[in-house]
C-alpha cells in the first residue's frame, strides 16, 4: 500500500488496471496499522497518513510467476468499520 500511494508502484506488485484507477490519488502513508485477512485473496488494510486513518479493501491475485507470489489487483477505499481498527494500534 505504501508503494502504491507514495509514488513507488510497479507492475511487479500491482496490476496495471489498479495503477490506472488510482491515478492522481497520491498521498504519503506513514504506517499500515492493521491488516484483516478475509480469505487467501481478500483483506482490509488500515493505513495512517497526515490526515488520519484510511481503510481499503484489497484484492490479490496469486501466481508463481510473480516475484512475491501475489499481486494487488483491486483497491477500494472504504469507511473505517469500527474504532478498534484505530485505537488498538495507537
Order of alpha helices (4+ residues) and beta strands (2+ residues): alpha-alpha-beta-beta-beta-beta-alpha
